[in-house]
Amino acid sequence: MSGLRWGFLSAGGIATAVADDFRIAGINIQAVGARDLEKANAFADKFGIPNRHQGYEALVNDPEVDVVYVSTPHPWHHQHTLLALNAGKHVLLEKPFTINAREAQEIKELAESKKLFVLEAMWTRFLPSMDAIFDVIRSGVLGEIKLITADHSQYLPHVPRLWEPELGGGALLDLGIYPVSFAIRVLGFPEKATAKATLTSDKVDETTSIIFEYESGAQASLTTTMAAAGPVTATVVGTFGRIEIDKSFYNQTSFRVYNQGGEVIQSYNEKISGIGRQYQGLHLEKCVAEGLAESPVLSVSESVRIMEVMDGLRAQIGVKYPTE
């Protein structure tokens, strides 16, 4: 059992997936809060959670909670994270970090003023497969990185929130954040970011294509849609070789490293228990134990800058949310 006591703010589907993985790792979920007490009780019964709360204020003010995991829809990330921070709790905040960079900056400033730790739940960054991919990149075996391709496209007509502006709908924020965050981790922040999209009748993006351009001459080509199932793969191409990451590239998955002649020089196919969302929780606990102000893998400062990039992309494609 881990040292920190976690409180889950919301008991929805994503929270269930995270709790499944936390249980595998022995992470201590002490409390859960939901708007509906019956739902909180059902979630608590499923995972053996002792403290159950109706409403989020009761959850964040539970004295037996050290860190709050926020998994409400992203239009409420800002409000619920400020609620937790003002109650003196560390926060793991579901991706995308917020609706926009202004909200992200406010979270950053409050966390700093309260000396509390906040981490965006971009869980893919903490997977063993991603550790292995970045070991390859840092080794220099690929040479100078020239091109990244990444796709996150799913057929999701059955997920109503993705199609509703009031819930921060659209492919870019919910799905496209994965390839965007991946490309930025590999190449850094682009000199220029260009986006084109097809919008729904309610003016959220159904399909978006993105090009990142870098001073080095490198580019990233990123695609996302919620109207069709795509390959959901990624490649990192360098002057000496490339990595091909299998579906789904943001999950714990397999990959191969090719040399310039097209020969496989390294393969990776390690399995893990569960989906892999436990690694972000373990990382947060380690950072807090070491007294770090921000994660060395994904700082709040980087999450704010990523939201600035997303704001720029949305401005180009014409998506604006009612809460803005």
N, C-alpha and C positions, 0 to 999 in steps of 0.2 A: 504494500500500500504506500502511495506517495505521501509527501509531506503536506502539500497545500490542499485545502478543502475547497472544492469547486461548487459553484451554484450555476445551474442552467437557467438562463432567462429565455423562456419559451420551451415548449415541449412538442415541436413539430417534427416533420420528417427528417430534416437535416440534423436536428438535435438527437434524434434516435440513432442515426448512422454514427454520429460522433460518440454517443454514449456506448454503443456496441464496441467501438474500438478502444475507448477509455477503459472499459471493463477488462479487455484483453491485457492492457498494460498495467492494471492495478491502480489506475488513477482514481482518487477518492472523490466521487460525486456526493457531496453532502446534502445538497438541496436543489429543488426545482421550483420554479414559479411559472404560472400560466394565468391567463385572464380567467380561464374556467378551472375552478378547483378540481372538478371531476377529472379533467384532462391531466392536471398536475399529479393527482393521486394515481391515475392509471400508469403514467410514465414512471413515477416513483416505485410503484409496485413491480413493474417490469424489471427495473434495474436495482432494486433494493436500496432506494434512497430514503434516508430517514426524515428529512425536513421537507415539507410540502407547503407551498404558499399560493394563495389566490392573489394575483396581481404582482407586478414587477417591483414596486416599491418595497413590499414586504420581503421579497427575495433579496434585493441588494442590501437591505438593512439587517439581514440575518447575521448575528454576531459570530456564527459558526462557519461563515463563508469568507474565504480569503480572495478568491478570484472568480469573476463572473464570465461565463461564455454566452455571448449574445448571438442569437441565430434567428432573430425576427427578420422580416423582409427589409431590404436595404433602405427604403425611405425612412425607417425608424432606427437605423443603426446609430445615427448621431444622437438622437434623444435618449436612447436606452444606454448608450455608452457613457454619456454625461451623467446620467442617473447613477450608474455604478461607480464612476470615478468620484462623484460628489459624496458617495457613501463610503469612500476609502478603499475601494476594491480594485485590484488589478483586473485587466480585461483581455480576453481573447475574442476578437470581433470578426464575424463571418465576412467573407469577401462578397462583393466588392466592399472596400473599406467603408465608403459612404456613397451618397448620391453625387457629391461634387467635392472639389478641393477645398472650398470654403469650410464645409462641415469637417473635413479631415483635419484642417489646420486648427480648428477650434478644439478638437479632441487632443491633438498634439500639445497645444498650449496648456490645457487643463491637466493633462497627465504630467507634464513637466512641473507645473506649479505644485501639484500634490505629491510629486515624487513617486508616481505609480507607473507600473509597467503595462503597456498596451502592445498587442501583437495582432496583425491582420491574419486571419485564418486561411491564408493561401497555403493550404496543407501540403500541396505538391512539392513545395520548396524543401520540405523536411524529410522526404521519402528517401530510403536507401538507394533507389534507382537514380534519383536526381543527384545524390551525393556521388554516385559512380560516374554519371554523365559529366559532372563538373570536374571530377578528378581527371577525366580524359581531356577536357578542354584546357585545364590548367597545365597539363603535362606538355603541351606544345605539339603533340603528335599530329594535330590537324593543321598546323601552320597558322597563317593569318585567317581569321574568320571573315568570309566574304558574303555569305548568304544564310539566312534562316528562313525556313518555311514552317508554318504551324497552322493547323486547322482545328477548330472546335465547332462542329456542326451536328446538331441533333434534330430529329423530327419530334417536336414537342407541342402539337396542337392541343394536347390533353392537359397542359399546365397553364391554367387560366391567368395566374399572376404575371406570366411572361408577356402577355398580350395587353396588359392594362397599364396605362400611363400612371395611374394613381399608385401603383405598386412598383414603380420603377422598371417597367417592362422593357423588353427588347433583347436582342441577342447580344449586343455589345457588352453591357454591364454584367450580365449573368454568365455568359459563355465566353465572350471575347476577352474577358479579363485574363483568362488562362494563357492564351498565346501572347497577349500584350505583356504580361508579367514575365513570361518565359524569355521573350526576346530582349526585354530590358535587362534581365539578369545576365544574359549572355553578352550583349553588346553595349549595355548602358543606355542612357536616354538619347533619343534620336535628335539630330539637327533639324530634321523636318519630318512631319507625320501627315500623311494624306489619307483620307477615307472617302469611300463612296458607298452608298447604301440604298436598299429598297425598303421603303417604309410601309407599314400597314395603314389601313384607313384611320386608325386611332393615333397615327404619327409616332409609333415606336418602330425601331429598326427590326425588320424581319431577317435581312441579310446585309452583312457589312464586310467589305474588303479594305485592308489597310496596308499601306507601304510605309515603312520606316526607312529613312535615309541618314547615313552617317558621314562625317567628315572624312573618314578613312576610305570611303567608297563602298563600304558594306551596305547591304540592304536586308530588310526583313519583310517577307510577304505573308500576311496573316489573314485568315478568313474565318468567318463565323456566320451561322444561320440557325434559326430555330424552326425552319420549315422543311428541312431535308436532312437525312443522315449522311454525314461526310466521312472521310477517312479517319479523322481525329488522330493524325500522326504528325510528327515533326522531324525536320532534318536540320543539322548544323553542318555547313559546308565550308571547308577551309582550303588553303592552297595545297596542302599535303594529303588531305583525306576528308572524310565526312562521317557523321553519326546519323544513322537512321533509327528513329525511335518509334516503336510500334504502338498501335491502338491500345488503350487510350493514352496518349503521350504524357498526360498529366497524372496518371495513376502509376502505381508500382507496376512496371511493365518491362518488357525486354527491349534490347537495342543491340545494334551491331556497329562496329567501327571498321571502315573501309580505308585502304590506302589509296594513293592517287591512281593506281592501276586497277582499282575495283576489287581487290582481294580483301576478304574479311581477315582482319588482324586481331580482333577482340570481339567477344560476344558476352552478353549479360542476360541472365534469365533467373535471377534470384526471387524466391517467393517469400512472402511475409504472412503473418497472421492478420486477418481482417482486411479492411480496405487500406488502412494506413493513416487514418486521421489522428491516431494516438501520438504520432511523432511530434506534431505541433504542440500538443499539451506537455509532453516531456521536455521539449525545448523551452517552453515558457517557464516551466518549473526550474529548470537548470539556470536560466537567465536570472530569475528572481533570487534563487539561492546564492548566486554569485554577485548579486547587487548591481547588475547591469541596468542602465537606463533605457537601452534599446537593444533589440535583437541584432546580432552581427550578420544574420542571414536575411532578415527583412525588417529594417528599422521603420519606425513610424515616419521618419523623414522621407524615406523612399516611398512608403504608401501614400503620403501626401503628394509627392511628385508624380506618382503613377496616376492619381486622380486628376492632376493637372493635365496630363496627356489625354486621359479619357474625356475631360471637359472639352479639350480642343477638338477631339475627334467628333464628339456629339455636336459641337457647334457647326462643324463642316457638313454633317449629314442632316442637321435640322431637327434633332431630338431634344426637347426640353420638357421637364417634368413639372406637374402642378405645384409641387412643394418648393420650387425654385423661384 
